[in-house]
Amino acid sequence: MIFIYNDYGGTHTTSLAAAYHLKKLPVNRMLTKEEIMHVRYFNKLTKHDLGKLIFHGVDEDGHAVYTIGRRNNKYVVPAMQELAAILQDRGQTDEKIIISNTSPTVPFVMSIGGFLSRGLNINALGEPLLIMGAKQCCEKIIRLVESTKKAGHAMSSRVIVLENTKFK
């Protein structure tokens, strides 16, 4: 299986989701500022990374974990879904692909922090808000990752797109 977490910028909730998925973060307590800021790619990607699949690692079951920032482009996920189906139909891959939207977990304060930090390059103002937002949404992200993994194992479709609206 291949897991792809996606959202607007691809650097905050997606990076946290990938880190939780790969068991690089504790799930039994609130994250510290240091843990959040040391998550690979957290608040480090720029507009030049949008639309790029970022590899985060392989999970305990041997499944690859990626993230992607898609902005407001409503065509990115359907294009990935179509490409995956084409590759599967042509025998290029037999892996199930799960595309999971982390946007519903984003709290307002994280959106503001991301805009200040990534959009305006004002990290001194944006990072504290991002930390606050990450602490607010980490439980939702943990549940989203668990739900994404379960869907991957339970569903029979070769390409699964999860909008995750229940995490709002």
NORKA-V716752 format. One record per residue. N is the residue number from 0. NEAR is the number of other ideal C-beta (glycine too) atoms within 8 Angstrom. D_FIRST is the distance of its C-alpha to the first C-alpha in whole Angstrom. Layout:
n: (N & N)
near: (NEAR & NEAR)
d_first: (D_FIRST & D_FIRST)
This chain:
n: (0 & 1 & 2 & 3 & 4 & 5 & 6 & 7 & 8 & 9 & 10 & 11 & 12 & 13 & 14 & 15 & 16 & 17 & 18 & 19 & 20 & 21 & 22 & 23 & 24 & 25 & 26 & 27 & 28 & 29 & 30 & 31 & 32 & 33 & 34 & 35 & 36 & 37 & 38 & 39 & 40 & 41 & 42 & 43 & 44 & 45 & 46 & 47 & 48 & 49 & 50 & 51 & 52 & 53 & 54 & 55 & 56 & 57 & 58 & 59 & 60 & 61 & 62 & 63 & 64 & 65 & 66 & 67 & 68 & 69 & 70 & 71 & 72 & 73 & 74 & 75 & 76 & 77 & 78 & 79 & 80 & 81 & 82 & 83 & 84 & 85 & 86 & 87 & 88 & 89 & 90 & 91 & 92 & 93 & 94 & 95 & 96 & 97 & 98 & 99 & 100 & 101 & 102 & 103 & 104 & 105 & 106 & 107 & 108 & 109 & 110 & 111 & 112 & 113 & 114 & 115 & 116 & 117 & 118 & 119 & 120 & 121 & 122 & 123 & 124 & 125 & 126 & 127 & 128 & 129 & 130 & 131 & 132 & 133 & 134 & 135 & 136 & 137 & 138 & 139 & 140 & 141 & 142 & 143 & 144 & 145 & 146 & 147 & 148 & 149 & 150 & 151 & 152 & 153 & 154 & 155 & 156 & 157 & 158 & 159 & 160 & 161 & 162 & 163 & 164 & 165 & 166 & 167)
near: (10 & 10 & 15 & 13 & 17 & 16 & 14 & 10 & 11 & 15 & 14 & 15 & 14 & 15 & 15 & 17 & 16 & 16 & 13 & 13 & 14 & 11 & 7 & 7 & 11 & 6 & 5 & 3 & 4 & 5 & 10 & 6 & 6 & 6 & 10 & 14 & 10 & 7 & 12 & 10 & 11 & 15 & 13 & 6 & 12 & 5 & 5 & 4 & 11 & 11 & 8 & 7 & 7 & 11 & 7 & 13 & 8 & 7 & 11 & 4 & 5 & 5 & 10 & 9 & 14 & 13 & 16 & 15 & 16 & 13 & 8 & 5 & 7 & 6 & 6 & 12 & 12 & 8 & 8 & 12 & 11 & 8 & 8 & 12 & 10 & 8 & 9 & 12 & 6 & 6 & 5 & 5 & 6 & 4 & 6 & 10 & 12 & 13 & 13 & 14 & 13 & 16 & 10 & 13 & 12 & 13 & 9 & 6 & 10 & 17 & 10 & 10 & 17 & 16 & 10 & 12 & 16 & 12 & 7 & 7 & 6 & 8 & 9 & 5 & 10 & 17 & 12 & 8 & 14 & 16 & 12 & 11 & 16 & 14 & 10 & 9 & 14 & 12 & 6 & 10 & 14 & 10 & 9 & 15 & 11 & 8 & 10 & 16 & 10 & 8 & 12 & 13 & 6 & 5 & 7 & 2 & 6 & 7 & 11 & 11 & 8 & 11 & 6 & 14 & 6 & 5 & 9 & 4)
d_first: (0 & 4 & 7 & 10 & 13 & 16 & 20 & 23 & 24 & 20 & 22 & 23 & 21 & 18 & 19 & 19 & 16 & 14 & 17 & 17 & 13 & 14 & 17 & 19 & 21 & 23 & 23 & 26 & 28 & 29 & 28 & 31 & 32 & 31 & 27 & 27 & 28 & 26 & 23 & 21 & 22 & 24 & 27 & 26 & 25 & 27 & 28 & 27 & 24 & 23 & 21 & 19 & 15 & 16 & 14 & 14 & 13 & 10 & 10 & 12 & 9 & 8 & 5 & 7 & 9 & 11 & 14 & 17 & 20 & 21 & 25 & 26 & 25 & 24 & 22 & 20 & 17 & 18 & 18 & 15 & 14 & 16 & 15 & 12 & 14 & 16 & 14 & 12 & 16 & 17 & 15 & 14 & 10 & 9 & 5 & 5 & 6 & 7 & 11 & 13 & 17 & 18 & 22 & 23 & 23 & 25 & 29 & 32 & 33 & 30 & 30 & 34 & 33 & 30 & 33 & 35 & 33 & 31 & 33 & 37 & 36 & 38 & 36 & 39 & 39 & 35 & 33 & 35 & 34 & 31 & 31 & 33 & 30 & 27 & 29 & 29 & 26 & 24 & 24 & 23 & 20 & 19 & 19 & 17 & 14 & 15 & 15 & 12 & 10 & 12 & 11 & 8 & 9 & 12 & 12 & 12 & 12 & 9 & 10 & 11 & 13 & 15 & 18 & 19 & 23 & 23 & 23 & 26)
